Amino acid sequence: MKGPFTVLPMVNIASIDLGSHTARLLISRVGESGETFEPLMRKRSYVYLAEDFDPVLKRISTEASARAAMVLKDFSRAMADRQVKRVVAVVAGLLRHLNTSELLVSMSDLLEGALMDFFEGEQHG
């Protein structure tokens, strides 16, 4: 499978999918050719961000942010243990419609030392 990014062979990379209810982490090693990926670890945690969504203010609650931060810290430890060099993060679900800059800044702080790319995911059909 050919990847969308140029990465060095034999380097560990990660993807994070932060959605309305779950957060997912996939850590993979880039193959020698730079075009294949070997999954090393998968993790899924429930964050329930949509539960505490305020539709008027278009914000998630402090409690929801704390749940997300706790999960991202756990992901960060897993990525540090596996020496991840590049992270692609996708913000999906209702988070696409929010000002998620605070969450993304905290994600960048937690994942210090890794090159980060952020994307907004498409709505599930």
N, C-alpha and C positions, 0 to 999 in steps of 0.2 A: 504494500500500500504506500503510495507516494504521499508525503506530507506537504502541507501548505507553507511551511516555513523552512528556511535554510538553517540546519542545525548540524553541529559537529557529530560525526559518527561516535558511537560508544559513549554517549553522554545521556544522563537521565533527564527526562523532561516530565512535566506534569500538566494535567488539565483539571480545572475546577469548574464545576457547573453549580452556580448558586441560584436556586429557584425559590418559589414561594413557599414550598413545604420541605424540600430536601436540598442538601448540599452533597455533591459527589466529587470524589478525587480519583484520578487515574494517574499512576506513575508508570512510565514506560522507559525502556532503554532504546535509543536510536541504534539501528543496526549498522554494521560496517559500511554498507553502501550509502547510508544516510537516507534511504528511501523506505526502510521497514522499521517497525516498532514492535518491541517485545514487552507486553504488559508485565509489570513487576508487582503491582499492588492496586487494589481497588477498595475504596471505602465509601460508605454512604451514611449520612447522619441526617436525622430529622431536625429541622430548624423552625418549622411552623411560623414563618414570617408573616404569612397572610392572616393568621389568626388575630394578630394585634395590629392590623392595618387600619389607619384612620382615613377613610375615603374623602373627607372634607379637606384635611390638611395634606393628604397624599404623603403620609409618613408612616413608618413602622414605629412601634413603641420602643422605649428604652430596653424593656425586657427582651423584645425580639432581637434588637441589635446585640444585646449581651449574649443571647443564645448563638447568634451567628459568629460573634467574636470567639466564643469558646470552641466552636467547631473549627473555625479557621486556625486557631492556635494548635489544635490537635493535628490538623492537616499540615501545618507548618513544621511541627516536630517530625512527622512522617517524612516530609520532603527533605528536611535537614539530615535525617538519618540515612537517606538514600542519595544524598548529595545532588539534588536536583539543581540544574543550571538554568532552566527556562520553564516558565509557567504561562499557560494560556488560561485566562479566566473568562467565563461566560456568565453574564447576569441575565437571568431569564424570569419568566412569569411576571407578576405584578411589579417586580423590582425594575423592569424596563421603563416603567412609567414614573418612577420616583427619582428624586435627586439622590442618587446613591453615592455621591462623591465621598461622604464621610466613611461609608462602608468600604469603598475601594481604597481610600487612603489607609484605613486600618489594615486592609488586606495587604497592601504594599509594605506597610511597616512590619507586619508579621512575617512576610516572606522575604525579608531582607537578604540581599545578595543574589537573588535570582532575577533574571531578565523577565519582565512581565508584559503581557499583551492582554488588553481587555476588549471584550466584544459584547454586544447586546444580542441575546438569543431571539429567535423567531418564536412567535406564539405557536403553541401546540395546536394542531388542527383536528 
